[in-house]
Amino acid sequence: MGRMEGKVAIVTGGASGIGAATVRRLAEEGAAVVIADLQDDKGEALAAELSGAGLRAAHRHCDVTALPELEAAVAFAVSEFGGLDVMHNNAAWSGGGYVADIDVEVWRRSLAVMLDGVFYGCKAAIPALLERGGGAIVNTSSVEGFFAEMLSAPYSAAKAGVLNLTRSVAIEYGRKGIRANAICPGAVDTPLLDLVVAAGENSREDIAEQHAIGRVIEPREVANLVLFLASDEASAITGASVVVDGGLTAGTRLTGFPTFGGGTYR
Ligand SMILES: NC(=O)c1ccc[n+]([C@@H]2O[C@H](COP(=O)([O-])OP(=O)(O)OC[C@H]3O[C@@H](n4cnc5c(N)ncnc54)[C@H](O)[C@@H]3O)[C@@H](O)[C@H]2O)c1
């Protein structure tokens, strides 16, 4: 028996990166998974690959900035797979720049995807989860939910908002059987990281170096956390902001002192 046998999940942003890895992980453990994404080609290819392997997955076009599209994704999960047990609000898009230079439209679009989209996902999913007597919501925040990153104000603001939105769901619906948790990844090897590296001054190696494990995180390592939080194994965990950051937030390396103890930490 898989850890998610009999469960139905929706993963927004499920066509790429962390979302795609989570779709795979949930399906491997027996869940039926709806991939809810704008990228139809990639979503359909992933669903076909998993279905071909005897697993249960379907792609549904969904723009998380529109509540009706999330309601339709939930209705699709119910009609296709019989209900909803897990909602993973994971889609992201962000612009950036110095605060005074950020276009209002870029700010609004960023918040629409990463904060409104999570709210809409929770709002659409909660009635269906209650129908099943409860379920799990896992919202993707970031280590940038805890602190700001240069030139990323919309991203940091949205990700911080996700943490408190998640806590609100947790305290309001805990007694009704719904758990809600946020995940806070460090740098994960996805197309989003490629964009960050292309746009920024730090190389992939510079970014890796800031993590205690000395490397960036694999999407599957994040998916394993989502799987755990979505599963009944996490039955007492709700309202949490769980880091999966390779030690990025464990401390600073302000002073360096590379030769203490006679060695180097590189
Ligand atoms: N990669 C990292 O280093 C990192 C670190 C911390 C947090 N995160 C978060 O993890 C999540 C997944 O990111 P990723 O790195 O896998 O990125 P990704 O770019 O690989 O995947 C994001 C997905 O979201 C989809 N998407 C964008 N706008 C959408 C919309 N309006 N409606 C529906 N789908 C939409 C995209 O089509 C894409 O498939 C995001 O919330 C991101 O902020 C990523």
The ligand as an ORCA input file, in Angstrom:
! r2SCAN-3c Opt
* xyz 0 1
  N      13.222     27.031     -7.226
  C      13.517     27.622     -6.066
  O      14.695     27.881     -5.767
  C      12.425     27.952     -5.079
  C      12.802     28.345     -3.791
  C      11.811     28.645     -2.865
  C      10.492     28.561     -3.227
  N      10.152     28.182     -4.494
  C       8.752     28.116     -4.824
  O       8.433     26.824     -5.289
  C       7.300     26.906     -6.139
  C       7.577     26.191     -7.429
  O       8.635     26.847     -8.086
  P       9.620     26.121     -9.104
  O      10.986     26.492     -8.711
  O       9.245     24.706     -9.229
  O       9.294     26.956    -10.430
  P       8.875     26.524    -11.919
  O       8.991     27.762    -12.705
  O       9.637     25.313    -12.335
  O       7.349     26.109    -11.759
  C       6.355     27.057    -11.521
  C       5.101     26.611    -12.236
  O       4.043     27.538    -11.923
  C       3.274     27.687    -13.097
  N       2.499     28.931    -13.056
  C       2.963     30.198    -13.128
  N       1.947     31.059    -13.102
  C       0.816     30.322    -13.005
  C      -0.561     30.638    -12.949
  N      -0.982     31.921    -12.984
  N      -1.455     29.639    -12.849
  C      -1.036     28.357    -12.821
  N       0.250     27.984    -12.891
  C       1.167     28.968    -12.980
  C       4.297     27.677    -14.222
  O       3.674     27.408    -15.461
  C       5.242     26.592    -13.768
  O       4.885     25.325    -14.274
  C       6.998     28.391     -6.297
  O       5.986     28.775     -5.387
  C       8.311     29.040     -5.919
  O       8.143     30.364     -5.480
  C      11.094     27.875     -5.435
*
